[in-house]
């Protein structure tokens, strides 16, 4: 059994800062649970911390390694199943080196995969994907609705998940919504800490972060991605921030509107994250702008970990 610690929370809640300070209190390494930080060349818009080290193949922030960032191109996709496999392998390696894995991020599906398991689904089928890639969003939705209406309704705003559900249902003959009920739980023991902010203060953090992304160069970063040959329809470039900049580059919106939409979309995402994590049992750490001190918060978490860390 692998032991690990999870630190989750909405975007702009200070998860990485707290995790790094916690890593100073006992030997630990971070495993990123962020579905956008997996992409290479996308640093500013995904708010990556530290610098990527080619030798260790990890991103280093304040001396602490972060695994599972910078692992795929923006043109590629990365599933929760792939995350689960790599996270468990990485956690086992960290454990073997007598360190504690800290899973840190806000992608709820990734963390759910670790804590509750995933159904055994077939691997990607490129022939089927090529066939379905010719369908537009509405056609994908209608095709899935005929064979799995529950999944079609649940994923009607996410074309990638519509495609995956259609692929799985076609390959197995069973609705993916039914297959998801048959999960295999990973053999892990964990403590899960959730960083909880007052919504208005979190939204102010998001506003400041969005402005920082603009001033730090997300416009130039997006242009650079296009020059590298990644198309506007690349999965990575559909992320919050990049899609707003692409609209600006197409002269559909102004720079002021791009910032406004980036802030709005990030707020909406944070709200969805809060709703997601509310469903799961966590140790909640309440924070506000007055009490946010990563070192102090890490110390509080470390105190709560005493029994967990001492159990063999």
Secondary structure, DSSP 4 states (H G I P E B T S, - for coil): -EEEEEEEESTTS-HHHHHHHHHTTSSEEEEE--TTTTBTT--TTTT--SEEETTTTEEEETTEEEESSS-B-TTS---HHHHHHHHHHHHHHHHHTT-EEEEEE--HHHHHHHHH-EE--PPP-HHHHHHHTTS-HHHHHHHHHHH-HHHHHHTTT-HHHHHHHHHHHHHHSS-HHHHTTSEE--SEEEEEEEEEE-HHHHHHHHHHHHHHHHHHTHHHHHHHHHHTT--TTSGGGGSTTHHHHHHHHTTSS-HHHHHHHHHHHHHHHHHHHHHHHTTS--EEEEE-TTT--HHHHHHHHHHHTHHHHH--
